[in-house]
Amino acid sequence: MNIQNAEKPAILGGPPVRPEGPPTWPRSDPLVDLAIRNLLTTGDWGRYHGPHVPELCRRLSEYQNVEHVLLCSSGTAAVELALRGVGVSEKDEVILAGYDFKANFQNILCLRATPVLVDLDPSTWQLDCSRLETAISTRTKAILISHLHGGFVDMPKVREIADAQGIPVVEDICQCPGAMLFGRLAGNWGDVGVHSFGGSKLLTAGRGGAVFTQRTDIAERIKRYVHRGNEAYPLSEAQAAIIRPQIDQLDFLNESRRQTVRRLCSRLGEGAGLTALQLPNVNLVPAYYKVGFRYRAEDFQGMSRSLFVKSLRAEGIAFDPGFRGLHLIHASRRFRTAGELTQSSRADAEMLTLHHPVLIHGNEAVDEVVAAIEKVRAWSEEIQSNRLTIENCGADQTLLQ
């Protein structure tokens, strides 16, 4: 597509590809609507103890095929409780990737332990398992694994190393509920797994989380911490009632998202300037909360990632930068590194993510994403020549928060 044939992009005053903006989330769901109406009828929405929390625990236990499920107020709280459950405390060390959700790092500090940062695999941009053993010390108390942006950490390798050293694994699946890794459900590779039910997540109640495990000692340690005459980190009856019907639809919607991502990657091809994160093995079934891409500025006339994101958001397409590299946003005295964090720095600079709601809208949604990218590419030189004007007028940043 060249500029003579391409409609002017929205950031330069043209019509956006999606004038209505990105699809809303949560989506309209008659089963959730029914659950809310039932809450109003029964009054369960205002009860301390009702049927919905134990029923959600039972359903999650059944879905994950684990014995113990403990509900809590957020995914962040769930990670904290999981770390407490495996016994992390002051002066311990916890290994995690140099590129991860900031709250995971902060949770380790909250327990007065030390994060130990490991670089990413250059092909997958997930934690590089070949560097794990060099990160382990006599103070290592846990390995915290996050599967991010549709990618996977090599869990058989993590498990092999952890078991040999007697180190428990906390598996954060807040971005990938329902994914399958090497024939096993995501979350079940760890000694303890973590769900998030935050407002943007695939399973959502606005807030909330869950910790699940087969290990009774971990579950009991968490219970002793949170039970203080009442629940210190509660999930409400109303939230539990809303999540329950979403679990029954999770596998179907995950497959719909996978099909859309396959079509999108096929349409974008090799020269699109965006490369989806590589999956390391065919025996993987991803779940997409965010679709991760490597951004190549040279394919957009050197356009910065931030300007690309502004341009796509102006088209109504929910692209965002990825996370920050943990080593780049925290004082060096607060963590230890196991070698250089070259790939973590690259992910900090080049990661792009596409938010999931568009992925259940089929071929038309794929066409819109591709059309928006092509439009921005065709006009990339002119967009950059107007960069100062665009930045000064503040291109719309409210399409997806």
C-alpha positions as CSV (number, residue, x, y, z in Angstrom):
1,M,0.0,0.0,0.0
2,N,1.4,3.4,-0.9
3,I,0.4,6.8,0.4
4,Q,-1.4,7.8,-2.8
5,N,-3.8,4.9,-2.3
6,A,-4.1,4.9,1.5
7,E,-6.7,6.8,3.4
8,K,-5.2,9.4,5.7
9,P,-4.8,7.9,9.3
10,A,-6.9,9.2,12.1
11,I,-3.9,10.7,13.9
12,L,-3.5,13.0,10.9
13,G,-7.2,13.8,10.8
14,G,-8.6,11.0,8.6
15,P,-11.4,8.6,9.6
16,P,-10.5,5.9,12.1
17,V,-10.8,2.2,11.1
18,R,-12.9,1.7,14.2
19,P,-14.7,4.9,15.0
20,E,-16.4,3.3,18.0
21,G,-13.0,2.3,19.5
22,P,-11.8,-1.1,20.7
23,P,-14.5,-3.6,21.7
24,T,-15.6,-3.2,25.3
25,W,-14.8,-5.6,28.0
26,P,-16.4,-7.3,29.9
27,R,-18.6,-8.3,27.0
28,S,-22.4,-8.6,27.3
29,D,-23.1,-12.1,28.6
30,P,-26.6,-13.3,29.4
31,L,-25.3,-15.9,31.9
32,V,-23.5,-13.2,33.9
33,D,-26.7,-11.0,33.6
34,L,-28.7,-13.9,35.0
35,A,-26.2,-14.4,37.9
36,I,-26.5,-10.7,38.8
37,R,-30.3,-10.8,38.7
38,N,-30.2,-13.9,41.0
39,L,-28.0,-12.1,43.4
40,L,-30.5,-9.3,43.7
41,T,-33.4,-11.7,44.1
42,T,-31.7,-13.8,46.8
43,G,-29.8,-11.0,48.6
44,D,-26.6,-13.1,48.3
45,W,-24.8,-10.0,46.9
46,G,-24.6,-8.7,50.5
47,R,-23.8,-11.8,52.5
48,Y,-20.6,-12.7,54.3
49,H,-21.2,-16.4,53.8
50,G,-23.3,-17.7,50.9
51,P,-23.2,-20.5,48.3
52,H,-21.2,-18.7,45.6
53,V,-17.7,-18.6,47.1
54,P,-17.6,-22.3,48.0
55,E,-19.2,-23.1,44.6
56,L,-16.5,-21.2,42.7
57,C,-13.8,-22.9,44.8
58,R,-15.3,-26.3,43.8
59,R,-15.5,-25.3,40.1
60,L,-11.9,-24.0,40.0
61,S,-10.7,-27.1,41.8
62,E,-12.5,-29.2,39.2
63,Y,-11.2,-27.2,36.3
64,Q,-7.6,-27.1,37.5
65,N,-7.7,-30.6,38.9
66,V,-6.3,-29.6,42.2
67,E,-7.4,-30.2,45.8
68,H,-7.0,-26.7,47.3
69,V,-8.4,-23.4,46.0
70,L,-8.3,-20.2,48.0
71,L,-10.0,-17.0,46.7
72,C,-8.7,-13.5,47.4
73,S,-9.0,-9.9,46.4
74,S,-6.7,-9.6,43.4
75,G,-4.1,-11.4,41.3
76,T,-1.5,-9.3,43.1
77,A,-2.7,-10.5,46.4
78,A,-2.8,-14.1,45.1
79,V,1.0,-13.9,44.1
80,E,1.8,-12.5,47.6
81,L,-0.2,-15.4,49.2
82,A,1.5,-18.0,47.0
83,L,4.9,-16.7,48.0
84,R,3.9,-16.8,51.6
85,G,2.5,-20.3,51.1
86,V,5.9,-21.6,49.9
87,G,7.6,-20.0,52.9
88,V,9.2,-16.9,51.4
89,S,10.3,-14.5,54.2
90,E,12.9,-11.9,55.1
91,K,16.4,-12.4,53.6
92,D,15.2,-15.1,51.1
93,E,15.7,-14.8,47.4
94,V,13.0,-15.3,44.7
95,I,14.0,-15.8,41.0
96,L,11.9,-14.2,38.3
97,A,12.4,-12.9,34.8
98,G,13.9,-9.5,34.2
99,Y,10.8,-8.6,32.2
100,D,7.6,-9.2,34.2
101,F,4.6,-7.5,35.8
102,K,5.9,-4.9,38.3
103,A,3.6,-6.2,41.1
104,N,5.4,-9.6,41.1
105,F,8.7,-7.8,41.9
106,Q,7.0,-5.6,44.5
107,N,5.4,-8.6,46.2
108,I,8.9,-10.1,46.8
109,L,10.0,-6.8,48.3
110,C,6.9,-6.8,50.5
111,L,8.0,-10.0,52.1
112,R,11.5,-8.4,52.7
113,A,13.0,-10.9,50.3
114,T,15.3,-10.1,47.3
115,P,14.2,-10.5,43.7
116,V,16.8,-12.2,41.5
117,L,16.4,-11.3,37.9
118,V,17.1,-13.7,35.0
119,D,17.2,-12.7,31.4
120,L,14.8,-13.8,28.6
121,D,15.2,-16.4,26.0
122,P,16.0,-14.4,22.8
123,S,13.7,-16.5,20.7
124,T,10.6,-16.5,22.9
125,W,11.1,-13.5,25.2
126,Q,10.1,-15.6,28.2
127,L,12.4,-16.5,31.1
128,D,15.5,-18.2,29.8
129,C,15.7,-21.6,31.7
130,S,19.3,-22.0,30.6
131,R,20.2,-19.3,33.1
132,L,18.2,-20.6,36.0
133,E,20.9,-22.7,37.7
134,T,23.4,-19.8,37.8
135,A,20.7,-17.7,39.5
136,I,20.2,-20.2,42.4
137,S,22.0,-19.5,45.7
138,T,21.8,-20.9,49.2
139,R,19.1,-18.2,49.9
140,T,16.8,-19.1,47.0
141,K,13.4,-19.9,48.4
142,A,11.2,-19.9,45.2
143,I,11.1,-19.5,41.5
144,L,8.3,-17.2,40.2
145,I,7.2,-18.0,36.7
146,S,4.9,-15.8,34.5
147,H,3.7,-16.8,31.1
148,L,3.3,-13.5,29.2
149,H,1.6,-12.1,26.1
150,G,0.7,-15.5,24.6
151,G,4.1,-17.0,25.3
152,F,5.3,-19.8,27.5
153,V,8.2,-20.6,29.8
154,D,9.7,-24.0,29.3
155,M,8.1,-25.6,32.4
156,P,9.5,-29.1,32.1
157,K,13.0,-27.6,32.3
158,V,12.0,-25.3,35.2
159,R,10.5,-28.3,37.0
160,E,13.7,-30.4,36.4
161,I,15.9,-27.7,37.9
162,A,13.6,-26.8,40.7
163,D,13.1,-30.4,41.8
164,A,16.8,-31.2,41.7
165,Q,17.4,-28.2,44.1
166,G,14.3,-28.7,46.2
167,I,13.0,-25.2,45.3
168,P,9.2,-24.6,45.0
169,V,7.7,-23.0,41.9
170,V,5.0,-20.3,41.9
171,E,3.3,-20.3,38.5
172,D,1.5,-17.0,37.6
173,I,-1.2,-17.7,34.9
174,C,-3.0,-14.4,35.3
175,Q,-2.6,-13.9,31.5
176,C,-3.3,-17.4,30.4
177,P,-6.1,-19.2,32.2
178,G,-7.0,-22.4,30.3
179,A,-3.7,-22.7,28.4
180,M,-2.0,-26.1,28.0
181,L,1.7,-26.5,28.3
182,F,3.3,-29.8,27.2
183,G,0.1,-31.7,27.9
184,R,-0.6,-30.2,31.3
185,L,-2.9,-27.3,32.2
186,A,-1.1,-24.0,32.9
187,G,-0.7,-23.4,36.6
188,N,-0.4,-27.1,37.3
189,W,3.3,-27.2,36.6
190,G,4.0,-25.1,39.7
191,D,3.8,-26.1,43.3
192,V,1.2,-23.4,43.5
193,G,-0.7,-21.5,40.8
194,V,-2.2,-18.0,40.6
195,H,-5.3,-16.7,38.8
196,S,-6.4,-13.0,38.4
197,F,-10.0,-11.9,38.0
198,G,-9.2,-8.2,37.3
199,G,-11.3,-6.0,35.2
200,S,-9.4,-6.6,31.9
201,K,-8.8,-10.3,32.4
202,L,-10.2,-13.3,30.5
203,L,-12.1,-14.3,33.7
204,T,-13.2,-11.1,35.3
205,A,-15.2,-9.8,38.2
206,G,-13.6,-6.3,38.2
207,R,-11.2,-7.4,40.9
208,G,-10.2,-10.7,42.5
209,G,-7.8,-13.6,42.4
210,A,-7.3,-17.2,43.4
211,V,-4.4,-19.4,44.6
212,F,-4.6,-23.2,43.9
213,T,-2.4,-26.1,44.8
214,Q,-2.2,-29.8,45.4
215,R,0.0,-29.3,48.4
216,T,-1.8,-29.2,51.7
217,D,1.1,-27.5,53.5
218,I,1.0,-24.5,51.2
219,A,-2.8,-24.2,51.5
220,E,-2.6,-24.4,55.3
221,R,0.2,-21.8,55.5
222,I,-1.9,-19.4,53.4
223,K,-5.1,-20.1,55.5
224,R,-3.2,-19.3,58.7
225,Y,-2.1,-16.0,57.3
226,V,-5.5,-14.8,55.9
227,H,-7.9,-16.1,58.6
228,R,-8.0,-13.4,61.3
229,G,-11.5,-13.8,62.6
230,N,-12.6,-12.9,59.1
231,E,-11.0,-13.1,55.7
232,A,-8.2,-10.6,55.3
233,Y,-8.1,-10.8,51.5
234,P,-11.8,-11.6,50.6
235,L,-13.5,-12.3,47.3
236,S,-17.2,-11.4,47.7
237,E,-20.2,-13.6,47.0
238,A,-21.2,-11.3,44.1
239,Q,-17.8,-11.6,42.5
240,A,-17.8,-15.4,42.8
241,A,-21.2,-15.6,41.3
242,I,-20.1,-13.6,38.3
243,I,-17.0,-15.6,37.6
244,R,-18.6,-19.0,37.8
245,P,-20.4,-19.0,34.4
246,Q,-17.4,-17.5,32.7
247,I,-15.3,-20.6,33.5
248,D,-17.8,-22.7,31.5
249,Q,-17.1,-20.6,28.5
250,L,-13.4,-20.2,28.9
251,D,-12.2,-23.0,26.6
252,F,-14.6,-22.0,23.8
253,L,-13.5,-18.4,23.9
254,N,-9.8,-19.3,24.2
255,E,-10.1,-21.4,21.0
256,S,-11.8,-18.5,19.2
257,R,-9.0,-16.2,20.2
258,R,-6.4,-18.7,19.0
259,Q,-8.0,-18.9,15.6
260,T,-8.1,-15.1,15.3
261,V,-4.4,-14.8,16.3
262,R,-3.5,-17.4,13.7
263,R,-5.4,-15.5,11.0
264,L,-3.9,-12.2,12.1
265,C,-0.3,-13.5,12.1
266,S,-0.9,-15.1,8.7
267,R,-2.3,-11.8,7.3
268,L,0.5,-9.7,8.8
269,G,3.3,-11.9,7.3
270,E,7.0,-11.4,7.7
271,G,7.2,-7.9,6.4
272,A,4.7,-6.3,8.7
273,G,7.1,-4.8,11.2
274,L,5.4,-6.8,13.9
275,T,6.5,-10.3,14.8
276,A,4.4,-12.4,17.1
277,L,6.3,-14.0,20.0
278,Q,7.6,-17.4,19.0
279,L,6.2,-20.5,20.8
280,P,9.0,-23.0,21.5
281,N,7.1,-26.2,21.0
282,V,4.1,-27.5,19.0
283,N,2.8,-29.2,22.2
284,L,1.5,-25.8,23.4
285,V,-2.0,-24.4,23.4
286,P,-1.8,-20.7,24.2
287,A,-4.4,-18.4,25.8
288,Y,-4.3,-14.8,24.8
289,Y,-5.0,-12.0,27.3
290,K,-2.5,-9.9,25.4
291,V,-0.9,-10.9,22.0
292,G,2.8,-10.0,22.2
293,F,4.7,-8.7,19.2
294,R,8.2,-7.5,18.6
295,Y,8.1,-4.0,17.1
296,R,10.6,-3.2,14.3
297,A,10.8,0.6,14.0
298,E,12.8,0.4,10.7
299,D,9.7,-1.1,9.0
300,F,7.8,2.1,9.8
301,Q,10.5,4.6,8.7
302,G,12.0,4.6,12.1
303,M,8.8,5.6,13.9
304,S,9.1,5.2,17.6
305,R,7.0,2.6,19.4
306,S,5.1,5.2,21.4
307,L,4.1,7.1,18.3
308,F,3.1,3.9,16.6
309,V,0.9,3.0,19.6
310,K,-0.7,6.5,19.6
311,S,-1.4,6.1,15.9
312,L,-3.1,2.7,16.2
313,R,-5.1,3.8,19.3
314,A,-6.4,6.7,17.2
315,E,-7.6,4.1,14.7
316,G,-9.5,2.4,17.5
317,I,-7.1,-0.5,17.8
318,A,-6.0,-1.4,21.3
319,F,-2.2,-1.7,21.0
320,D,0.0,-0.9,24.0
321,P,3.6,-1.0,25.0
322,G,4.6,-4.0,27.1
323,F,5.9,-4.0,30.6
324,R,9.0,-2.1,31.7
325,G,12.1,-4.1,32.4
326,L,12.3,-4.6,36.1
327,H,15.9,-3.7,36.3
328,L,15.2,-0.4,34.5
329,I,12.6,0.9,37.0
330,H,14.0,-0.2,40.3
331,A,17.1,0.8,42.2
332,S,19.9,-1.7,41.8
333,R,20.2,-2.2,45.6
334,R,16.7,-3.7,45.6
335,F,17.5,-6.8,43.4
336,R,20.3,-9.1,42.3
337,T,20.9,-10.1,38.7
338,A,22.1,-13.4,37.3
339,G,24.1,-12.2,34.4
340,E,23.3,-9.5,31.8
341,L,19.7,-8.6,31.1
342,T,20.1,-7.8,27.4
343,Q,16.9,-9.4,26.2
344,S,14.9,-7.9,29.0
345,S,16.1,-4.5,27.9
346,R,15.1,-5.3,24.4
347,A,11.6,-6.4,25.5
348,D,11.3,-3.2,27.5
349,A,12.1,-1.2,24.3
350,E,10.4,-3.3,21.6
351,M,7.4,-5.2,23.1
352,L,4.0,-4.4,21.8
353,T,0.8,-6.0,23.0
354,L,-2.7,-6.2,21.5
355,H,-5.5,-6.4,24.0
356,H,-7.7,-9.5,23.8
357,P,-11.4,-8.2,23.3
358,V,-10.9,-7.8,19.6
359,L,-9.9,-11.4,19.3
360,I,-13.4,-12.8,19.6
361,H,-14.8,-10.7,16.8
362,G,-13.7,-12.9,13.9
363,N,-12.4,-12.1,10.4
364,E,-13.8,-8.6,10.4
365,A,-11.7,-7.7,13.4
366,V,-8.6,-9.1,11.8
367,D,-9.2,-7.1,8.7
368,E,-9.5,-3.9,10.9
369,V,-6.3,-4.5,12.7
370,V,-4.4,-5.2,9.5
371,A,-5.9,-2.2,7.8
372,A,-5.0,0.1,10.6
373,I,-1.4,-1.1,10.7
374,E,-1.1,-0.8,6.9
375,K,-2.5,2.7,7.0
376,V,-0.1,3.8,9.6
377,R,2.8,2.2,7.7
378,A,1.8,4.0,4.5
379,W,1.7,7.4,6.2
380,S,4.6,6.7,8.7
381,E,6.9,9.4,7.2
382,E,4.2,12.1,7.4
383,I,3.2,11.0,10.9
384,Q,6.7,11.4,12.0
385,S,7.0,14.8,10.4
386,N,4.0,15.9,12.5
387,R,5.3,14.2,15.7
388,L,5.8,17.4,17.7
389,T,2.2,18.6,16.9
390,I,0.8,15.2,17.7
391,E,2.6,15.0,21.1
392,N,1.7,18.6,22.0
393,C,-2.0,18.1,21.3
394,G,-2.0,14.8,23.2
395,A,-3.3,12.1,20.9
396,D,-6.2,10.1,22.5
397,Q,-4.8,7.9,25.3
398,T,-8.2,6.9,26.7
399,L,-9.2,4.2,24.2
400,L,-7.9,1.5,26.5
401,Q,-6.7,2.0,30.1
